[in-house]
Amino acid sequence: MRRTAEEAAQTKAALLEAALFQFAEHGVAATKLADVAQRAGLTRGAVYHHFTDKTALYAAVIANSWDSVTAPVWAVLDSDGPVEDRLREFLVAWLRRLREDRHFRALLTITLNASYGPDQPEGISDGRASKSYGLADWLQRLETFLAGKRGGGGSGDGAGRRGTHADDPSGAAAGILAWLCGTALLAATDPDLLPPSDASGVALPLRGALP
């Protein structure tokens, strides 16, 4: 009996879910396709039906998860209100997701802390390209936001004078990106090492980004 398109989609989704957590928990290099199949409750043939090799599976995991998992956090920057308030809420939301959302934490783990073994040289360039693209996108979003090119400055003197533009948008964006990556690596080791998921936990990066 031929599988329906819906069944094929469900199988692929199960493989992507299994691969996300297998990669995060055991590393990309150490993970075998058989491990992913076993975790998903499927055969190794099912993996090869959808993905040619581990590199293709890794790329698919990133492509499938990147926007859907991270979009809710980044949406905070596009909301209304003073720039400083939105940036603070974004950073707090980031910490909360790292603590509470296992998909978010796993995705950040495999994109920022992925390891590649000597048995998969082609995967090195593909994986790094995916990572570089994603981080470059984050850097551009932050720089655009801190340069004041997005609307939603809010009302009142606080929105008009303080936080509408960073003194150095590029440098401030790089600093925030470094903080995001650093906290993600901490969460991959132990979420309890993270700063508090409130205003006190994000005071330092916020102070460094805005005048």
SULSULRA-V919314 format. One record per residue. RES is the residue in one small letter. SS is DSSP state (~ for helix, > for strand, _ for the rest). Layout:
RES_SS / RES_SS
//
This chain:
m__ / r__ / r__ / t__ / a_~ / e_~ / e_~ / a_~ / a_~ / q_~ / t_~ / k_~ / a_~ / a_~ / l_~ / l_~ / e_~ / a_~ / a_~ / l_~ / f_~ / q_~ / f_~ / a_~ / e_~ / h_~ / g__ / v__ / a__ / a__ / t__ / k__ / l_~ / a_~ / d_~ / v_~ / a_~ / q_~ / r_~ / a_~ / g__ / l__ / t__ / r_~ / g_~ / a_~ / v_~ / y_~ / h_~ / h_~ / f__ / t__ / d__ / k_~ / t_~ / a_~ / l_~ / y_~ / a_~ / a_~ / v_~ / i_~ / a_~ / n_~ / s_~ / w_~ / d_~ / s_~ / v_~ / t_~ / a_~ / p_~ / v_~ / w_~ / a_~ / v_~ / l_~ / d_~ / s__ / d__ / g__ / p__ / v_~ / e_~ / d_~ / r_~ / l_~ / r_~ / e_~ / f_~ / l_~ / v_~ / a_~ / w_~ / l_~ / r_~ / r_~ / l_~ / r_~ / e_~ / d__ / r_~ / h_~ / f_~ / r_~ / a_~ / l_~ / l_~ / t_~ / i_~ / t_~ / l_~ / n__ / a__ / s__ / y__ / g__ / p__ / d__ / q__ / p_~ / e_~ / g_~ / i_~ / s_~ / d_~ / g_~ / r_~ / a_~ / s_~ / k_~ / s_~ / y_~ / g_~ / l_~ / a_~ / d_~ / w_~ / l_~ / q_~ / r_~ / l_~ / e_~ / t_~ / f_~ / l_~ / a__ / g__ / k__ / r__ / g__ / g__ / g__ / g__ / s__ / g__ / d_~ / g_~ / a_~ / g_~ / r_~ / r__ / g__ / t__ / h__ / a__ / d__ / d__ / p_~ / s_~ / g_~ / a_~ / a_~ / a_~ / g_~ / i_~ / l_~ / a_~ / w_~ / l_~ / c_~ / g_~ / t_~ / a_~ / l_~ / l_~ / a_~ / a_~ / t_~ / d__ / p_~ / d_~ / l_~ / l__ / p__ / p__ / s__ / d__ / a_~ / s_~ / g_~ / v_~ / a_~ / l_~ / p_~ / l_~ / r_~ / g_~ / a_~ / l__ / p__
//
